[in-house]
């Protein structure tokens, strides 16, 4: 049985930083492409970043490019999301998820999530 657990969220001032972690049981991040996505009240689900397997290529949503960094430690089986220069519009619940891909032309399209965690709240406010 696969279980994903996010942690590291919290309250931070604009311009601040947070690092989110995603740990897994029943799943190896060395063998799976993993996403971070977010949900904010009144807004649709938004992909934040993804890291592929096995090549570890990374892709980012337009709103976070240059501010967020996704990485993984396969020895510890953890995927991280380093978030810098946070803005109030980054406020959301952040989820990590395992990807199932059915189209390969565009890494930001043509996928579904097979497993995801309970999410961690990130609030950016002064």
VMD Tcl script that builds the backbone (N, CA, C; Angstrom):
set m [mol new atoms 378]
animate dup $m
set s [atomselect $m all]
$s set {name element resname resid chain x y z} {
  {N N UNK 1 A 0.847 -1.189 0.000}
  {CA C UNK 1 A 0.000 0.000 0.000}
  {C C UNK 1 A 0.884 1.242 0.000}
  {N N UNK 2 A 0.545 2.182 -0.871}
  {CA C UNK 2 A 1.327 3.401 -1.010}
  {C C UNK 2 A 0.790 4.471 -0.071}
  {N N UNK 3 A 1.693 5.144 0.614}
  {CA C UNK 3 A 1.319 6.278 1.446}
  {C C UNK 3 A 2.331 7.391 1.234}
  {N N UNK 4 A 1.827 8.577 0.959}
  {CA C UNK 4 A 2.655 9.771 0.813}
  {C C UNK 4 A 2.306 10.728 1.942}
  {N N UNK 5 A 3.325 11.333 2.525}
  {CA C UNK 5 A 3.113 12.248 3.646}
  {C C UNK 5 A 3.909 13.523 3.405}
  {N N UNK 6 A 3.195 14.648 3.358}
  {CA C UNK 6 A 3.833 15.952 3.195}
  {C C UNK 6 A 4.058 16.599 4.568}
  {N N UNK 7 A 5.102 17.388 4.664}
  {CA C UNK 7 A 5.370 18.132 5.882}
  {C C UNK 7 A 6.167 19.382 5.542}
  {N N UNK 8 A 6.260 20.273 6.520}
  {CA C UNK 8 A 7.072 21.463 6.355}
  {C C UNK 8 A 6.324 22.744 6.102}
  {N N UNK 9 A 5.019 22.661 5.991}
  {CA C UNK 9 A 4.241 23.870 5.782}
  {C C UNK 9 A 4.191 24.736 7.022}
  {N N UNK 10 A 3.625 25.917 6.856}
  {CA C UNK 10 A 3.502 26.828 7.984}
  {C C UNK 10 A 3.167 28.225 7.536}
  {N N UNK 11 A 3.315 29.154 8.466}
  {CA C UNK 11 A 3.058 30.565 8.209}
  {C C UNK 11 A 4.389 31.275 7.992}
  {N N UNK 12 A 4.488 32.025 6.918}
  {CA C UNK 12 A 5.724 32.738 6.603}
  {C C UNK 12 A 5.374 34.102 6.042}
  {N N UNK 13 A 6.249 35.067 6.268}
  {CA C UNK 13 A 6.024 36.409 5.727}
  {C C UNK 13 A 6.392 36.466 4.261}
  {N N UNK 14 A 5.799 37.380 3.526}
  {CA C UNK 14 A 6.196 37.563 2.119}
  {C C UNK 14 A 7.703 37.767 1.997}
  {N N UNK 15 A 8.275 37.105 1.009}
  {CA C UNK 15 A 9.713 37.145 0.816}
  {C C UNK 15 A 10.456 36.050 1.549}
  {N N UNK 16 A 9.771 35.333 2.408}
  {CA C UNK 16 A 10.392 34.276 3.177}
  {C C UNK 16 A 10.508 32.967 2.413}
  {N N UNK 17 A 10.999 31.956 3.126}
  {CA C UNK 17 A 11.246 30.647 2.517}
  {C C UNK 17 A 10.681 29.533 3.385}
  {N N UNK 18 A 10.347 28.442 2.719}
  {CA C UNK 18 A 9.968 27.198 3.377}
  {C C UNK 18 A 10.502 26.051 2.547}
  {N N UNK 19 A 10.749 24.932 3.204}
  {CA C UNK 19 A 11.081 23.709 2.487}
  {C C UNK 19 A 10.087 22.631 2.873}
  {N N UNK 20 A 9.376 22.150 1.877}
  {CA C UNK 20 A 8.430 21.064 2.076}
  {C C UNK 20 A 9.112 19.731 1.802}
  {N N UNK 21 A 8.657 18.709 2.517}
  {CA C UNK 21 A 9.174 17.359 2.313}
  {C C UNK 21 A 8.027 16.414 2.022}
  {N N UNK 22 A 8.312 15.445 1.198}
  {CA C UNK 22 A 7.353 14.389 0.870}
  {C C UNK 22 A 8.053 13.062 1.101}
  {N N UNK 23 A 7.544 12.295 2.040}
  {CA C UNK 23 A 8.085 10.968 2.284}
  {C C UNK 23 A 7.076 9.927 1.828}
  {N N UNK 24 A 7.579 8.729 1.539}
  {CA C UNK 24 A 6.703 7.702 0.993}
  {C C UNK 24 A 6.997 6.349 1.607}
  {N N UNK 25 A 5.950 5.569 1.722}
  {CA C UNK 25 A 6.081 4.157 2.025}
  {C C UNK 25 A 5.370 3.386 0.926}
  {N N UNK 26 A 5.922 2.232 0.582}
  {CA C UNK 26 A 5.342 1.433 -0.478}
  {C C UNK 26 A 5.609 1.964 -1.866}
  {N N UNK 27 A 6.553 2.895 -1.963}
  {CA C UNK 27 A 6.832 3.546 -3.246}
  {C C UNK 27 A 8.262 4.047 -3.218}
  {N N UNK 28 A 8.974 3.829 -4.309}
  {CA C UNK 28 A 10.325 4.345 -4.419}
  {C C UNK 28 A 10.344 5.545 -5.343}
  {N N UNK 29 A 10.840 6.686 -4.837}
  {CA C UNK 29 A 10.948 7.868 -5.675}
  {C C UNK 29 A 12.020 7.709 -6.743}
  {N N UNK 30 A 12.872 6.738 -6.596}
  {CA C UNK 30 A 13.872 6.483 -7.630}
  {C C UNK 30 A 13.228 5.956 -8.901}
  {N N UNK 31 A 12.049 5.387 -8.786}
  {CA C UNK 31 A 11.390 4.736 -9.921}
  {C C UNK 31 A 10.134 5.459 -10.398}
  {N N UNK 32 A 9.835 6.600 -9.806}
  {CA C UNK 32 A 8.570 7.267 -10.111}
  {C C UNK 32 A 8.761 8.771 -10.290}
  {N N UNK 33 A 8.032 9.313 -11.228}
  {CA C UNK 33 A 7.967 10.763 -11.383}
  {C C UNK 33 A 6.997 11.310 -10.336}
  {N N UNK 34 A 7.425 12.362 -9.676}
  {CA C UNK 34 A 6.668 12.916 -8.559}
  {C C UNK 34 A 6.370 14.391 -8.821}
  {N N UNK 35 A 5.181 14.780 -8.466}
  {CA C UNK 35 A 4.741 16.168 -8.602}
  {C C UNK 35 A 4.513 16.792 -7.233}
  {N N UNK 36 A 4.641 18.093 -7.189}
  {CA C UNK 36 A 4.027 18.915 -6.157}
  {C C UNK 36 A 2.933 19.727 -6.853}
  {N N UNK 37 A 1.758 19.725 -6.263}
  {CA C UNK 37 A 0.710 20.594 -6.764}
  {C C UNK 37 A 0.075 21.298 -5.574}
  {N N UNK 38 A -0.764 22.275 -5.840}
  {CA C UNK 38 A -1.377 23.018 -4.752}
  {C C UNK 38 A -2.828 23.338 -5.059}
  {N N UNK 39 A -3.560 23.534 -3.996}
  {CA C UNK 39 A -4.958 23.944 -4.080}
  {C C UNK 39 A -5.169 25.121 -3.147}
  {N N UNK 40 A -5.762 26.179 -3.673}
  {CA C UNK 40 A -6.123 27.332 -2.859}
  {C C UNK 40 A -7.635 27.507 -2.935}
  {N N UNK 41 A -8.241 28.043 -1.900}
  {CA C UNK 41 A -9.700 28.239 -1.911}
  {C C UNK 41 A -10.145 29.044 -3.124}
  {N N UNK 42 A -11.151 28.518 -3.821}
  {CA C UNK 42 A -11.697 29.222 -4.969}
  {C C UNK 42 A -10.863 29.118 -6.233}
  {N N UNK 43 A -9.805 28.334 -6.189}
  {CA C UNK 43 A -8.943 28.203 -7.362}
  {C C UNK 43 A -8.806 26.738 -7.751}
  {N N UNK 44 A -8.521 26.496 -9.006}
  {CA C UNK 44 A -8.353 25.133 -9.473}
  {C C UNK 44 A -6.984 24.585 -9.055}
  {N N UNK 45 A -6.867 23.276 -9.113}
  {CA C UNK 45 A -5.591 22.637 -8.817}
  {C C UNK 45 A -4.514 23.173 -9.760}
  {N N UNK 46 A -3.360 23.427 -9.203}
  {CA C UNK 46 A -2.276 24.010 -9.980}
  {C C UNK 46 A -1.012 23.189 -9.784}
  {N N UNK 47 A -0.423 22.754 -10.887}
  {CA C UNK 47 A 0.844 22.061 -10.761}
  {C C UNK 47 A 1.924 23.059 -10.381}
  {N N UNK 48 A 2.756 22.674 -9.447}
  {CA C UNK 48 A 3.847 23.528 -8.990}
  {C C UNK 48 A 5.164 23.094 -9.618}
  {N N UNK 49 A 5.457 21.804 -9.503}
  {CA C UNK 49 A 6.728 21.303 -10.019}
  {C C UNK 49 A 6.657 19.798 -10.146}
  {N N UNK 50 A 7.527 19.252 -10.989}
  {CA C UNK 50 A 7.652 17.812 -11.067}
  {C C UNK 50 A 9.105 17.443 -11.301}
  {N N UNK 51 A 9.442 16.247 -10.862}
  {CA C UNK 51 A 10.789 15.713 -11.073}
  {C C UNK 51 A 10.648 14.309 -11.619}
  {N N UNK 52 A 11.319 14.048 -12.734}
  {CA C UNK 52 A 11.136 12.790 -13.440}
  {C C UNK 52 A 12.058 11.709 -12.907}
  {N N UNK 53 A 11.737 10.513 -13.281}
  {CA C UNK 53 A 12.568 9.356 -12.971}
  {C C UNK 53 A 12.781 8.574 -14.259}
  {N N UNK 54 A 13.995 8.095 -14.519}
  {CA C UNK 54 A 15.178 8.180 -13.664}
  {C C UNK 54 A 16.086 9.377 -13.942}
  {N N UNK 55 A 15.705 10.226 -14.892}
  {CA C UNK 55 A 16.645 11.277 -15.322}
  {C C UNK 55 A 16.678 12.493 -14.417}
  {N N UNK 56 A 15.705 12.619 -13.491}
  {CA C UNK 56 A 15.655 13.754 -12.560}
  {C C UNK 56 A 15.538 15.101 -13.264}
  {N N UNK 57 A 14.865 15.118 -14.399}
  {CA C UNK 57 A 14.572 16.397 -15.024}
  {C C UNK 57 A 13.487 17.091 -14.205}
  {N N UNK 58 A 13.571 18.407 -14.161}
  {CA C UNK 58 A 12.603 19.165 -13.372}
  {C C UNK 58 A 11.840 20.145 -14.258}
  {N N UNK 59 A 10.594 20.363 -13.904}
  {CA C UNK 59 A 9.719 21.281 -14.625}
  {C C UNK 59 A 8.899 22.043 -13.588}
  {N N UNK 60 A 8.558 23.283 -13.951}
  {CA C UNK 60 A 7.891 24.154 -12.994}
  {C C UNK 60 A 6.709 24.867 -13.625}
  {N N UNK 61 A 5.697 25.128 -12.791}
  {CA C UNK 61 A 4.620 25.983 -13.228}
  {C C UNK 61 A 5.126 27.405 -13.426}
  {N N UNK 62 A 4.496 28.126 -14.323}
  {CA C UNK 62 A 4.972 29.467 -14.662}
  {C C UNK 62 A 5.004 30.390 -13.453}
  {N N UNK 63 A 4.078 30.235 -12.541}
  {CA C UNK 63 A 3.982 31.160 -11.418}
  {C C UNK 63 A 5.080 30.971 -10.376}
  {N N UNK 64 A 5.809 29.861 -10.450}
  {CA C UNK 64 A 6.834 29.605 -9.435}
  {C C UNK 64 A 8.238 29.512 -10.020}
  {N N UNK 65 A 8.364 29.594 -11.327}
  {CA C UNK 65 A 9.685 29.489 -11.956}
  {C C UNK 65 A 10.635 30.530 -11.387}
  {N N UNK 66 A 11.833 30.083 -11.055}
  {CA C UNK 66 A 12.842 30.978 -10.511}
  {C C UNK 66 A 12.747 31.174 -9.011}
  {N N UNK 67 A 11.680 30.669 -8.395}
  {CA C UNK 67 A 11.514 30.828 -6.945}
  {C C UNK 67 A 11.486 29.489 -6.215}
  {N N UNK 68 A 10.962 28.466 -6.863}
  {CA C UNK 68 A 10.827 27.152 -6.237}
  {C C UNK 68 A 11.806 26.177 -6.877}
  {N N UNK 69 A 12.256 25.202 -6.082}
  {CA C UNK 69 A 13.148 24.164 -6.576}
  {C C UNK 69 A 12.702 22.814 -6.042}
  {N N UNK 70 A 12.488 21.877 -6.946}
  {CA C UNK 70 A 12.141 20.510 -6.559}
  {C C UNK 70 A 13.399 19.649 -6.651}
  {N N UNK 71 A 13.535 18.742 -5.689}
  {CA C UNK 71 A 14.683 17.841 -5.691}
  {C C UNK 71 A 14.287 16.566 -4.969}
  {N N UNK 72 A 15.140 15.578 -5.084}
  {CA C UNK 72 A 14.853 14.352 -4.350}
  {C C UNK 72 A 16.133 13.719 -3.842}
  {N N UNK 73 A 16.002 13.046 -2.722}
  {CA C UNK 73 A 17.066 12.262 -2.122}
  {C C UNK 73 A 16.604 10.812 -2.184}
  {N N UNK 74 A 17.126 10.074 -3.159}
  {CA C UNK 74 A 16.644 8.708 -3.341}
  {C C UNK 74 A 17.101 7.792 -2.215}
  {N N UNK 75 A 18.234 8.116 -1.595}
  {CA C UNK 75 A 18.698 7.285 -0.478}
  {C C UNK 75 A 17.721 7.358 0.694}
  {N N UNK 76 A 17.177 8.552 0.934}
  {CA C UNK 76 A 16.211 8.740 2.012}
  {C C UNK 76 A 14.775 8.585 1.535}
  {N N UNK 77 A 14.594 8.503 0.221}
  {CA C UNK 77 A 13.262 8.401 -0.382}
  {C C UNK 77 A 12.388 9.593 0.007}
  {N N UNK 78 A 12.926 10.777 -0.207}
  {CA C UNK 78 A 12.237 12.025 0.095}
  {C C UNK 78 A 12.304 12.932 -1.132}
  {N N UNK 79 A 11.213 13.597 -1.398}
  {CA C UNK 79 A 11.186 14.647 -2.414}
  {C C UNK 79 A 10.960 15.969 -1.687}
  {N N UNK 80 A 11.739 16.960 -2.073}
  {CA C UNK 80 A 11.674 18.270 -1.426}
  {C C UNK 80 A 11.107 19.316 -2.381}
  {N N UNK 81 A 10.541 20.336 -1.792}
  {CA C UNK 81 A 10.173 21.530 -2.542}
  {C C UNK 81 A 10.688 22.730 -1.755}
  {N N UNK 82 A 11.769 23.318 -2.251}
  {CA C UNK 82 A 12.322 24.531 -1.655}
  {C C UNK 82 A 11.590 25.724 -2.241}
  {N N UNK 83 A 10.990 26.510 -1.387}
  {CA C UNK 83 A 10.201 27.654 -1.831}
  {C C UNK 83 A 10.823 28.932 -1.294}
  {N N UNK 84 A 11.283 29.765 -2.167}
  {CA C UNK 84 A 11.913 31.033 -1.804}
  {C C UNK 84 A 11.108 32.201 -2.339}
  {N N UNK 85 A 11.361 33.364 -1.768}
  {CA C UNK 85 A 10.662 34.577 -2.185}
  {C C UNK 85 A 9.156 34.349 -2.258}
  {N N UNK 86 A 8.621 33.820 -1.209}
  {CA C UNK 86 A 7.207 33.472 -1.198}
  {C C UNK 86 A 6.331 34.710 -1.273}
  {N N UNK 87 A 5.204 34.540 -1.935}
  {CA C UNK 87 A 4.238 35.617 -2.136}
  {C C UNK 87 A 2.893 35.215 -1.537}
  {N N UNK 88 A 2.059 36.183 -1.192}
  {CA C UNK 88 A 0.740 35.834 -0.648}
  {C C UNK 88 A -0.060 34.906 -1.561}
  {N N UNK 89 A 0.113 35.036 -2.864}
  {CA C UNK 89 A -0.621 34.180 -3.790}
  {C C UNK 89 A -0.113 32.745 -3.805}
  {N N UNK 90 A 0.975 32.466 -3.092}
  {CA C UNK 90 A 1.430 31.086 -2.932}
  {C C UNK 90 A 0.679 30.356 -1.820}
  {N N UNK 91 A -0.142 31.070 -1.087}
  {CA C UNK 91 A -0.918 30.451 -0.017}
  {C C UNK 91 A -1.831 29.376 -0.574}
  {N N UNK 92 A -1.701 28.163 -0.043}
  {CA C UNK 92 A -2.461 27.021 -0.553}
  {C C UNK 92 A -2.108 25.800 0.294}
  {N N UNK 93 A -2.833 24.734 0.062}
  {CA C UNK 93 A -2.440 23.426 0.561}
  {C C UNK 93 A -1.603 22.762 -0.525}
  {N N UNK 94 A -0.432 22.291 -0.139}
  {CA C UNK 94 A 0.505 21.686 -1.074}
  {C C UNK 94 A 0.502 20.173 -0.911}
  {N N UNK 95 A 0.435 19.491 -2.046}
  {CA C UNK 95 A 0.383 18.041 -2.083}
  {C C UNK 95 A 1.531 17.496 -2.922}
  {N N UNK 96 A 2.042 16.334 -2.531}
  {CA C UNK 96 A 2.913 15.590 -3.434}
  {C C UNK 96 A 2.115 14.403 -3.972}
  {N N UNK 97 A 2.480 13.980 -5.174}
  {CA C UNK 97 A 1.696 12.961 -5.852}
  {C C UNK 97 A 2.567 12.171 -6.815}
  {N N UNK 98 A 2.195 10.913 -6.988}
  {CA C UNK 98 A 2.858 10.073 -7.990}
  {C C UNK 98 A 2.134 10.235 -9.320}
  {N N UNK 99 A 2.906 10.339 -10.358}
  {CA C UNK 99 A 2.361 10.551 -11.687}
  {C C UNK 99 A 2.124 9.238 -12.419}
  {N N UNK 100 A 1.019 9.199 -13.159}
  {CA C UNK 100 A 0.822 8.216 -14.219}
  {C C UNK 100 A 0.698 9.010 -15.510}
  {N N UNK 101 A 1.560 8.727 -16.468}
  {CA C UNK 101 A 1.604 9.522 -17.708}
  {C C UNK 101 A 1.006 8.738 -18.866}
  {N N UNK 102 A 0.134 9.405 -19.633}
  {CA C UNK 102 A -0.446 8.772 -20.808}
  {C C UNK 102 A -0.167 9.556 -22.086}
  {N N UNK 103 A 0.462 10.734 -21.974}
  {CA C UNK 103 A 0.936 11.476 -23.140}
  {C C UNK 103 A 2.333 11.993 -22.814}
  {N N UNK 104 A 3.173 12.055 -23.872}
  {CA C UNK 104 A 4.581 12.317 -23.579}
  {C C UNK 104 A 5.115 13.558 -24.270}
  {N N UNK 105 A 4.266 14.294 -24.984}
  {CA C UNK 105 A 4.757 15.443 -25.735}
  {C C UNK 105 A 5.118 16.609 -24.822}
  {N N UNK 106 A 4.328 16.803 -23.782}
  {CA C UNK 106 A 4.493 17.959 -22.896}
  {C C UNK 106 A 4.511 17.460 -21.468}
  {N N UNK 107 A 5.617 17.665 -20.752}
  {CA C UNK 107 A 5.677 17.139 -19.376}
  {C C UNK 107 A 4.637 17.739 -18.438}
  {N N UNK 108 A 4.096 18.926 -18.791}
  {CA C UNK 108 A 3.125 19.576 -17.924}
  {C C UNK 108 A 1.686 19.186 -18.247}
  {N N UNK 109 A 1.512 18.276 -19.193}
  {CA C UNK 109 A 0.184 17.793 -19.581}
  {C C UNK 109 A 0.236 16.280 -19.759}
  {N N UNK 110 A -0.958 15.659 -19.861}
  {CA C UNK 110 A -1.001 14.252 -20.215}
  {C C UNK 110 A -0.650 13.306 -19.094}
  {N N UNK 111 A -1.095 13.652 -17.889}
  {CA C UNK 111 A -0.809 12.787 -16.745}
  {C C UNK 111 A -2.015 12.749 -15.836}
  {N N UNK 112 A -1.991 11.772 -14.957}
  {CA C UNK 112 A -2.933 11.684 -13.844}
  {C C UNK 112 A -2.138 11.362 -12.589}
  {N N UNK 113 A -2.790 11.561 -11.452}
  {CA C UNK 113 A -2.164 11.199 -10.192}
  {C C UNK 113 A -2.759 9.890 -9.685}
  {N N UNK 114 A -1.879 8.976 -9.335}
  {CA C UNK 114 A -2.352 7.701 -8.806}
  {C C UNK 114 A -2.351 7.676 -7.282}
  {N N UNK 115 A -1.492 8.442 -6.678}
  {CA C UNK 115 A -1.395 8.492 -5.226}
  {C C UNK 115 A -1.005 9.906 -4.819}
  {N N UNK 116 A -1.512 10.358 -3.685}
  {CA C UNK 116 A -1.168 11.676 -3.160}
  {C C UNK 116 A -1.352 11.682 -1.665}
  {N N UNK 117 A -0.751 12.665 -1.020}
  {CA C UNK 117 A -0.824 12.738 0.426}
  {C C UNK 117 A -1.985 13.586 0.913}
  {N N UNK 118 A -1.933 13.907 2.194}
  {CA C UNK 118 A -3.020 14.671 2.820}
  {C C UNK 118 A -2.807 16.178 2.677}
  {N N UNK 119 A -1.615 16.559 2.271}
  {CA C UNK 119 A -1.327 17.967 2.048}
  {C C UNK 119 A -0.755 18.658 3.265}
  {N N UNK 120 A -0.070 19.766 3.013}
  {CA C UNK 120 A 0.458 20.603 4.080}
  {C C UNK 120 A 0.132 22.061 3.743}
  {N N UNK 121 A -0.361 22.796 4.733}
  {CA C UNK 121 A -0.814 24.158 4.523}
  {C C UNK 121 A 0.367 25.120 4.510}
  {N N UNK 122 A 0.412 25.953 3.492}
  {CA C UNK 122 A 1.383 27.040 3.418}
  {C C UNK 122 A 0.605 28.352 3.384}
  {N N UNK 123 A 0.917 29.217 4.327}
  {CA C UNK 123 A 0.258 30.514 4.396}
  {C C UNK 123 A 1.315 31.605 4.355}
  {N N UNK 124 A 1.192 32.497 3.375}
  {CA C UNK 124 A 2.140 33.598 3.225}
  {C C UNK 124 A 1.389 34.888 3.542}
  {N N UNK 125 A 1.760 35.489 4.652}
  {CA C UNK 125 A 1.037 36.670 5.109}
  {C C UNK 125 A 1.904 37.464 6.066}
  {N N UNK 126 A 1.714 38.774 6.032}
  {CA C UNK 126 A 2.427 39.621 6.974}
  {C C UNK 126 A 1.567 39.887 8.203}
}
mol reanalyze $m
mol bondsrecalc $m
mol representation Tube
mol addrep $m
